[in-house]
Amino acid sequence: MAPFEPLYTAEEMRAAEAGHPVATLMGRAGRAVADRALELFPEARSFTAVCGGGANGGDGKIAARLLKEAGRDVRVVEATPDDEQKHLGRPDVVLDALFGTGFAGSPRPGAARLIEAINGLEASVVAVDLPSGVDASTGEVAGSAVRATHTVTFHGPKVGLAVAPGRFHAGEVVVADIGLAAAETSHRLVGRELLGLVPRKQERDNKYTAGSVLVVGGSPGLTGAACLAAEAAFRADAGYVAVAAPRDSLPILEIRLLEAVKRPLDDVFSAAERASALALGPGLGREPGRKELVRRLLLETDLPAVVDADGLHELEPFERAAPTVLTPHEGELGRLLGEESSWVAAHRLEALRRAVDRFRCVVLLKGADTLIGARGEPTLVRSVNAPGLATAGTGDVLTGIVAAFLAKGMDARVAAAAGSVAQAVAAAHASGGRPGLVAGDVVGALPDALA
């Protein structure tokens, strides 16, 4: 996998398919589905193919015919516009070929009932191209949607298979080649290969040229956030890290952080003179003056900056030439946009675009499908799964990693994406698939992730 793999919208797939005989493409797609179904479920004896009236339904019918030729019992259920109840039987496996990439919005009542019938079966479900009810271009799910155990998608992965909530309906995704040429896309998938772009320390480097990070945060009761960010910056290969915190917090930081320099918060602008990147917000608190301090640091310094947590509180749009990354979760982004977090969860790409337009900088929307947006650039989607990151403190770890990469001179959008990938890979290293991961475990595994 290259550092940036294409993710296709419905329109981009139509462009890729243009000029190719529809019958030929359907034949290849149907064959790919049948082959994969037999490979996945060699012991399965009975299949039900639920087929819509379009090309996706045609793919399903071809797959059904090939499965029957392979000696399996196959039932084909064709969807009709009326609301009559369909009988799906009791198959071992269902092929979901109801809707294809052209679907958007909510299924009609009859189709919705059919989808719920599929979900109600005690059977594995193989979605043809993408689960029915999922918008291929956004991942949005406006009504009922099939919960697939596997998806066989054609030519390349679709945006809706990588972006939540569609991501959570797709199951295991396999891409089948149907003979189309690669094309430019407006969304890209990023994985471990991106870490090869992170600069490593060279012989000529000293602690400052290797990347100097200033973490601004660590109010009383919240010192752990600043500690995690500082430690993560070091483990992400920064050469020098300082923490500017309220004076009441400095004794705690002196005990907890060995390698980092500690400075009082009222000396933050002096401390910034030696920094090559800022990490604003981990444990900063929301006391009077904190919001204004973040604004001043953004407007009165020309340092690359990553803004998270309390640094995002009531943040207003700003004009800044220096590279800047905001790293909100759904709740924080909702507050910045005047929306509920549930709206952001349902419309993640739209929320990201609105934030990029509003703040005119790089925005990283955290989540299972971490999204990175920048004006005029393809949206990046992290491909590495990391469920263990759903624990307190991992946002502070990400802030430190991204700050270290910015301090090394990386492009802000790439630094944000690489930081998210590094964190996810480190989490996988640290957990080994076991539960109970804590943020400090991720920090300790960062060198292995970057090696």
C-alpha positions in Angstrom: 0.0 0.0 0.0 1.3 3.5 -0.9 1.1 6.3 1.6 -2.0 7.7 0.0 -4.5 5.2 -1.5 -7.5 6.4 -3.4 -11.0 6.3 -1.9 -13.8 6.6 -4.4 -17.1 8.6 -4.3 -20.0 7.5 -6.4 -19.3 10.1 -9.0 -15.6 9.1 -9.2 -16.6 5.5 -9.7 -19.0 6.5 -12.6 -16.1 8.3 -14.2 -13.8 5.3 -13.8 -16.4 3.0 -15.4 -17.2 5.3 -18.3 -16.4 3.7 -21.7 -16.4 0.2 -20.3 -19.2 -2.3 -21.3 -21.6 -2.6 -18.5 -22.1 -6.3 -19.1 -18.4 -7.0 -18.9 -18.0 -5.1 -15.6 -21.0 -6.9 -14.1 -19.6 -10.2 -15.1 -16.3 -9.5 -13.4 -18.0 -8.1 -10.3 -20.4 -11.1 -10.0 -17.5 -13.5 -10.4 -15.5 -11.7 -7.7 -18.4 -11.9 -5.3 -19.1 -15.6 -5.9 -15.4 -16.5 -5.6 -15.0 -14.6 -2.4 -18.2 -16.0 -0.9 -17.0 -19.6 -1.6 -13.6 -18.8 -0.2 -15.0 -17.3 3.0 -17.7 -19.9 3.5 -16.6 -23.2 1.9 -19.0 -25.2 4.1 -22.0 -23.0 3.4 -24.7 -24.9 1.5 -27.4 -22.3 1.2 -27.3 -18.7 -0.1 -30.0 -16.0 -0.5 -29.2 -13.2 -2.9 -31.2 -10.0 -2.3 -31.1 -8.1 -5.6 -32.3 -4.6 -6.5 -33.2 -3.5 -9.9 -29.9 -1.7 -10.9 -26.4 -2.8 -11.8 -25.7 -3.8 -8.2 -28.7 -6.2 -8.4 -27.3 -7.5 -11.7 -23.9 -8.2 -10.0 -25.8 -10.2 -7.3 -27.8 -12.2 -9.8 -24.6 -13.2 -11.7 -23.0 -14.2 -8.3 -26.1 -16.2 -7.5 -25.9 -18.1 -10.8 -22.2 -18.9 -10.3 -22.9 -20.1 -6.8 -25.6 -22.4 -8.1 -23.3 -23.8 -10.7 -20.8 -24.5 -7.9 -23.5 -26.8 -6.3 -24.9 -24.5 -3.7 -28.6 -24.0 -2.9 -29.4 -20.5 -4.0 -32.5 -18.3 -3.6 -32.8 -15.0 -5.4 -35.1 -12.4 -3.9 -35.8 -9.5 -6.2 -36.8 -6.2 -4.6 -39.9 -4.6 -5.9 -41.4 -1.1 -5.3 -44.3 -2.5 -3.3 -44.3 -3.2 0.4 -45.1 -6.9 0.3 -43.1 -9.0 2.7 -40.2 -11.0 1.2 -39.3 -14.4 2.3 -35.5 -14.8 2.6 -35.5 -18.4 3.8 -32.9 -19.6 6.3 -29.7 -19.3 4.4 -26.2 -19.8 5.7 -25.1 -16.7 3.8 -26.9 -13.6 2.4 -25.6 -11.6 -0.6 -26.7 -8.0 -0.2 -27.1 -6.6 -3.7 -30.0 -4.3 -3.0 -28.4 -0.9 -3.5 -25.1 0.2 -5.2 -23.0 3.3 -5.2 -25.8 5.4 -6.7 -27.8 5.1 -3.5 -28.3 8.2 -1.2 -30.8 9.2 1.4 -33.2 6.8 3.2 -34.5 3.5 1.8 -38.2 3.4 0.9 -40.4 1.5 3.4 -40.4 -1.8 1.4 -36.6 -1.7 1.0 -36.2 -0.7 4.6 -38.2 -3.8 5.7 -36.1 -6.0 3.5 -32.9 -4.6 5.0 -34.2 -5.2 8.5 -35.1 -8.7 7.4 -31.5 -9.3 6.3 -30.2 -7.9 9.6 -32.6 -10.2 11.5 -31.3 -13.4 10.0 -28.8 -15.5 11.8 -26.6 -15.6 8.8 -23.3 -14.1 7.5 -23.9 -11.2 5.1 -21.6 -10.4 2.1 -22.4 -6.9 0.8 -21.9 -6.4 -2.9 -19.8 -3.2 -3.4 -21.1 -1.7 -0.1 -23.8 -2.4 2.4 -27.3 -1.3 1.2 -28.4 1.9 3.0 -24.9 3.4 3.2 -24.0 6.5 1.2 -21.0 5.5 -0.9 -19.7 9.1 -1.0 -20.0 10.1 2.6 -20.5 7.1 4.8 -23.8 8.6 6.1 -26.7 6.3 7.1 -30.0 8.2 6.9 -32.2 5.2 7.6 -32.0 1.4 7.7 -28.7 -0.1 6.5 -27.4 -3.6 6.2 -24.9 -4.8 8.8 -22.5 -6.8 6.7 -19.9 -9.2 8.0 -17.9 -8.9 4.7 -18.0 -6.5 1.8 -16.6 -7.2 -1.7 -16.1 -3.8 -3.3 -14.9 -3.2 -6.8 -11.9 -1.4 -8.3 -11.1 0.5 -5.0 -12.6 1.2 -1.6 -15.4 3.6 -1.4 -15.5 6.6 1.0 -18.6 5.2 2.6 -16.7 2.0 3.6 -14.0 4.0 5.4 -15.9 6.8 7.0 -18.3 6.3 10.0 -21.1 5.4 10.4 -20.8 3.4 7.1 -17.5 2.1 8.3 -19.3 0.2 11.1 -21.7 -1.5 8.6 -19.0 -2.9 6.2 -17.3 -5.7 8.2 -14.2 -7.0 6.5 -13.6 -5.2 3.2 -12.0 -6.9 0.2 -11.2 -5.0 -3.0 -11.8 -6.9 -6.3 -10.0 -5.8 -9.5 -12.5 -5.5 -12.3 -10.1 -4.1 -14.9 -10.4 -0.3 -14.4 -7.6 2.2 -14.4 -6.6 4.1 -11.2 -7.9 7.7 -11.0 -7.4 10.8 -9.0 -9.8 11.0 -6.0 -10.9 13.6 -3.5 -10.3 11.3 -0.5 -7.3 9.2 0.3 -6.7 6.3 2.7 -3.5 6.6 4.8 -1.8 3.7 6.6 1.5 2.6 8.1 3.4 3.5 5.0 2.9 7.2 5.8 5.3 6.9 8.8 8.2 6.5 6.3 7.8 10.3 5.6 8.5 11.3 9.2 12.1 12.8 9.4 14.6 10.9 11.6 17.3 12.5 13.6 20.5 12.9 11.6 24.2 13.1 12.7 24.2 16.9 12.2 21.2 17.4 14.5 21.3 18.8 18.0 18.4 18.8 20.4 16.9 21.9 18.9 17.2 21.1 15.3 15.7 17.6 15.9 12.5 19.4 16.9 11.7 21.6 19.9 8.2 21.4 21.3 6.5 23.7 23.8 3.5 22.2 25.6 1.2 24.8 27.1 -1.2 23.4 29.7 -1.0 21.4 32.9 -3.3 23.3 35.3 -3.7 21.9 38.8 -5.7 18.7 38.6 -4.9 18.4 34.9 -1.1 18.0 35.0 -1.4 14.4 33.6 -2.5 15.8 30.2 0.5 18.0 29.9 2.8 15.2 31.0 1.3 12.8 28.4 1.7 15.3 25.6 5.3 16.1 26.6 6.3 12.5 26.9 4.7 11.7 23.6 6.6 14.5 21.9 9.8 13.0 23.2 8.9 9.5 22.2 7.9 10.8 18.7 11.6 11.8 18.4 11.5 15.5 19.3 14.9 16.6 20.7 13.7 19.2 23.2 10.4 19.6 25.1 9.4 22.3 27.5 6.1 22.6 29.4 4.7 26.0 30.3 2.2 25.6 33.2 0.7 27.5 36.1 3.1 27.9 39.0 1.0 25.8 41.3 1.6 22.8 38.9 5.3 23.1 38.5 6.2 21.0 41.6 4.1 18.1 40.3 5.6 18.5 36.8 9.2 18.5 38.3 8.5 15.1 39.9 6.6 13.6 37.0 8.7 14.8 34.0 12.4 14.2 34.0 13.5 15.2 30.6 11.3 18.2 29.9 12.1 21.7 30.9 9.4 23.4 33.1 8.5 27.0 32.8 5.8 29.1 34.5 2.8 30.0 32.3 3.5 33.7 32.7 6.9 33.2 30.9 5.3 31.3 28.0 6.3 33.8 25.3 9.9 33.7 26.5 9.8 29.9 26.4 8.3 30.0 22.9 11.5 31.6 21.6 13.3 28.3 21.7 10.5 26.2 20.4 9.9 25.1 16.8 6.3 24.0 17.5 3.5 24.7 20.0 1.1 22.2 21.6 -1.7 24.3 23.0 -4.4 23.0 25.4 -3.5 19.7 27.2 -4.9 20.3 30.7 -4.8 24.1 30.2 -8.1 24.6 32.0 -10.7 27.2 31.3 -9.9 29.8 34.0 -10.2 33.5 33.1 -7.5 34.5 30.6 -6.8 31.0 29.2 -8.9 31.6 26.0 -7.1 34.9 25.5 -3.7 33.3 26.0 -4.4 30.7 23.3 -5.5 33.5 20.9 -2.4 35.5 21.6 0.0 32.6 21.1 -1.7 31.8 17.8 -1.6 35.5 16.6 1.6 36.7 18.1 3.9 33.8 17.2 4.8 32.3 13.8 5.4 28.8 15.2 3.6 25.7 13.8 0.9 24.8 16.4 -1.5 22.0 17.3 -4.5 23.0 19.3 -6.5 20.5 21.3 -8.7 20.0 24.4 -9.0 23.3 26.5 -7.2 25.1 23.7 -10.3 24.6 21.5 -12.7 26.0 24.1 -14.6 28.8 22.6 -12.0 29.1 19.9 -12.8 31.7 17.3 -11.6 31.9 13.6 -8.2 33.4 13.3 -5.9 34.5 10.4 -2.6 32.8 10.7 0.2 32.1 8.2 2.0 29.5 10.3 0.9 25.8 10.0 -1.9 25.1 12.4 -3.7 21.9 13.3 -6.9 21.6 15.3 -7.6 18.1 16.8 -11.2 18.0 18.1 -13.3 15.0 18.9 -17.0 15.0 17.9 -18.2 16.9 21.0 -15.5 19.6 20.6 -16.1 20.0 16.9 -19.9 20.2 17.5 -19.4 23.1 20.0 -17.1 24.9 17.5 -19.8 24.6 14.8 -22.8 25.2 16.9 -24.1 21.6 16.4 -24.7 18.6 18.7 -22.1 15.9 18.8 -24.7 13.5 17.4 -25.0 15.6 14.3 -21.2 15.5 13.8 -21.2 11.7 14.3 -23.8 11.3 11.6 -22.2 13.8 9.1 -18.5 13.5 9.8 -17.2 14.6 6.4 -19.6 17.6 6.2 -18.6 18.6 9.7 -14.9 18.4 8.8 -15.4 20.5 5.7 -17.3 23.2 7.6 -14.5 23.3 10.2 -11.8 23.6 7.6 -13.7 26.5 5.9 -14.4 28.2 9.2 -10.9 28.1 10.7 -8.8 28.0 7.4 -6.3 25.5 8.8 -5.8 21.7 9.0 -8.5 20.0 11.1 -8.1 16.4 12.4 -11.5 15.0 13.5 -10.7 12.1 15.9 -12.5 8.8 15.8 -12.3 5.3 14.5 -12.1 6.8 11.1 -9.9 9.8 12.0 -10.3 12.4 9.3 -7.8 15.1 8.2 -9.0 18.0 6.1 -7.2 21.0 4.6 -8.3 23.6 2.2 -7.8 22.6 -1.5 -6.4 19.1 -0.6 -7.9 15.6 -0.7 -9.4 14.5 2.7 -7.3 11.9 4.4 -8.8 8.9 6.3 -6.7 6.8 8.6 -7.0 3.1 7.7 -5.3 1.6 10.9 -7.9 0.3 13.4 -7.2 1.1 17.0 -10.2 0.5 19.3 -7.9 0.6 22.4 -7.5 4.4 21.9 -11.0 4.9 23.3 -9.5 5.8 26.7 -8.7 8.9 28.6 -5.5 10.7 27.7 -4.9 9.4 24.2 -5.9 12.8 22.8 -3.1 14.4 24.7 -0.7 11.8 23.3 -1.8 12.6 19.8 -1.2 16.3 20.5 2.3 15.6 21.5 3.0 13.4 18.5 1.7 15.9 16.0 3.6 18.7 17.7 6.8 16.7 17.4 6.2 16.1 13.7 5.4 19.8 13.1 8.6 20.7 15.0 10.5 18.5 12.5 9.2 20.7 9.6 6.6 18.3 8.3 3.7 19.7 6.2 0.8 20.2 8.7 -1.7 18.0 6.9 0.8 15.2 6.6 2.0 15.7 10.1 -1.5 15.3 11.4 -2.2 12.2 9.4 1.1 10.6 10.3 0.6 11.5 14.0 -2.8 9.7 13.9 -1.3 6.6 12.2 1.7 6.5 14.6 -0.6 6.6 17.6 -2.8 3.8 16.2 0.2 1.6 15.4 1.7 2.2 18.8 -1.6 1.3 20.4 -1.6 -2.0 18.5 1.9 -2.7 19.6 1.2 -1.9 23.2 -2.1 -3.8 23.6 -1.3 -6.9 21.6 -5.1 -7.3 21.2 -5.6 -7.3 25.0 -8.0 -5.0 26.8 -7.0 -2.4 29.4 -4.8 -0.2 27.3 -4.0 3.2 28.9 -2.5 6.3 27.3 0.9 5.8 28.9 1.2 2.4 27.2 0.8 4.2 23.8 3.5 6.6 24.7 5.9 3.8 25.5 5.2 2.0 22.3 5.8 5.0 20.0 9.5 4.2 19.2 8.5 0.7 18.1 5.7 2.2 15.9 8.2 4.6 14.3 11.0 2.1 13.9 
